[in-house]
């Protein structure tokens, strides 16, 4: 795991309530849970959508890195 990914995941772990950019727009992190390996499941509430959307931490990292 490279240092940039490690730092991103460490910040994501304690990020409930913070805003995050996603492929669907910016949203508020509602919950972060562990998954197998080094990934997280991140539930994000995006304005003007019903409910929440789940993203993997790795997908959010790749989106951020574009």
Buried (B, 14 or more C-beta within 10 A) or exposed (E): EEEEBEEBBEEBBEBEEEEBEBEEEEBBBEEBEEEEEEBBEBBBEBEEEEEBBEBEBBBBBEBEEE
